[in-house]
Amino acid sequence: FGYPACPNLEDRAKIVELLNPSEIGVELSDNYMLVPEQSTDAIVAHHPQAKYFDVD
């Protein structure tokens, strides 16, 4: 989140609600940042035609 393909950090809240990362000690700050700071999230699609894109 915060990159061209997913520019809105607010959308991260939807993923956090679904996956409940607090079970492994990861929380979402008021600014939609993952805490602890070293936490990482990603949306990965494994498909031969998958490609990186941005939202115009």
N, C-alpha and C positions, 0 to 999 in steps of 0.2 A: 504494500500500500504506500501511496505517496510517489509512485513512479508513473510514467505515461499510461501504462495499461490499466492501472487502478489508482487514479489520482486522488480520490477522496479518502482521507484517513478515517473519516466518520464511518465508512463501510466496514472498517475493521471490527467495529462493535458487533456487527451481525455474526461474524465468524467467531468472535469470543463467546457470544451467547450460545452458539451451536456446539462449540468444542469444549467449553469450560476449562480453560487452561489453568485456572486456579488450583486444579488438582495436582499440577506439577510446579506450583509456585510462581506462575506468571499472571500478572494482573494488567489491566488497561488503565492508563492515567486519564485525567480529565481532558488532556490534549490528544487522546487516542494513540499514545505511545505505549509500547510494551515495557513492562517493568518486571524483572531487572533489565537494565539497558542492553545487556548482551543477548537478549531474546530475539529470535528471528521467526518471521512467518513468511509463507510463500504459497502461491497457487501454482501447482505444477500439473501440466497436462501431458501425458505420455501418448503421443500419436504421431505418426510419420508426417502428417501435414500440419502439425502444430507449429506456430511461429510467434515471435514476440511482436506486439503491436502497441499502438498508442491510441488514445481516444481523442478525436478531433473536436 
